Amino acid sequence: MDMEERTVTKRQLGMFLALVGIAGFVVILLIDVVDAGRQGGIGPAQRFALALMAATAILGLTLIPGGDAPA
């Protein structure tokens, strides 16, 4: 097999990271909604996780225009 056949493109990596970031962001918010009985809202750990997921999604979105170039 030629190694070029297995190369991940920037577009593929970008779409993957964007989807992971968006899905992670939504899941973290849903965890807070499901556990609505406790007080305090979104805590520092959740804020950090939300920021990390947002950064992951933004990084993914910046890679998508890279097209078919190897990642």
Buried (B, 14 or more C-beta within 10 A) or exposed (E): EEEEEEEEBBBBBBBBBBEBBBEBBEEBBEEBEEEEEEEEEEEEEBEEBBEBBBEBBEBBBEBBEBEEEEE
